[in-house]
Amino acid sequence: MKLKPVILSVLSRDNLKNIIDDLGIDGVDRRSAQAMRARLSRSPKVTPEDLLAQMRKEQINEICQVVGVSGKGKRDELVGRLQEIEAGLRQ
């Protein structure tokens, strides 16, 4: 399971708009969460680490549940677990 699509599935429309603005991504329909998810998913300059950096702990907990890792601990610990999963997928 790739981490980037899981992360994008958890983000709200407002979160997606903020990420698109922060990363300077143009040419996407900001009215549609689905269009923003698709554009972010295709963009090579958007990494799971970029997305995790902009998320609240509650959202990161939700991702942990989806991928099957413990959601207990501090935000940085949860991000570390998810990054380990992503690193394992790249090998």
C-alpha positions in Angstrom: 0.0 0.0 0.0 1.4 3.4 -1.0 1.3 6.0 1.6 0.6 9.1 -0.5 -2.9 8.0 -1.7 -3.8 7.1 1.9 -2.7 10.5 3.1 -4.6 12.3 0.4 -7.8 10.3 1.2 -7.8 11.6 4.7 -7.3 15.3 3.9 -10.3 17.6 3.7 -11.0 20.0 0.9 -9.7 22.9 2.8 -6.5 21.0 3.7 -6.0 20.1 0.1 -6.5 23.8 -1.0 -3.9 24.9 1.6 -1.4 22.3 0.4 -1.9 23.3 -3.3 -1.4 27.0 -2.4 1.7 26.3 -0.2 3.3 24.2 -2.9 2.4 26.6 -5.8 0.6 24.0 -7.8 -1.5 25.5 -10.7 -4.1 24.2 -13.1 -6.4 22.4 -10.7 -10.1 22.9 -9.9 -10.0 24.0 -6.3 -13.8 23.4 -6.0 -13.3 19.7 -6.3 -11.6 17.7 -3.6 -11.3 14.8 -6.1 -9.6 17.0 -8.6 -7.1 18.3 -6.1 -6.4 14.8 -4.8 -5.7 13.6 -8.4 -3.4 16.5 -9.1 -1.4 16.1 -5.9 -1.2 12.4 -6.5 0.3 12.9 -9.9 2.8 15.6 -8.8 6.3 14.3 -8.3 7.2 17.3 -6.2 4.6 16.4 -3.6 6.0 13.7 -1.2 4.3 11.9 1.7 6.7 13.9 4.0 5.4 17.2 2.6 1.8 16.1 3.2 2.4 14.8 6.7 4.2 18.0 7.7 0.9 19.9 7.1 -1.4 17.6 9.0 -2.8 17.6 12.5 -2.2 14.7 14.9 -5.8 13.5 14.6 -5.4 13.2 10.8 -2.1 11.3 11.2 -3.8 9.0 13.7 -6.4 8.2 11.1 -3.7 7.3 8.6 -2.0 5.1 11.2 -5.3 3.2 11.6 -5.7 2.7 7.8 -2.1 1.3 7.4 -2.3 -0.7 10.5 0.3 0.9 12.8 -0.1 2.0 16.3 -1.6 5.5 16.7 -0.3 5.9 20.2 2.4 8.4 20.9 3.4 12.0 20.0 2.8 13.4 16.6 6.5 13.1 15.7 6.6 9.4 16.7 3.5 8.7 14.5 5.1 10.6 11.5 8.3 8.5 12.1 6.3 5.2 11.9 4.6 6.3 8.7 7.9 7.4 7.2 9.4 4.0 8.0 6.5 2.3 6.2 7.1 4.6 3.2 10.9 3.8 3.2 10.1 0.1 3.3 7.9 0.5 0.3 10.6 2.2 -1.7 13.2 -0.6 -1.2 
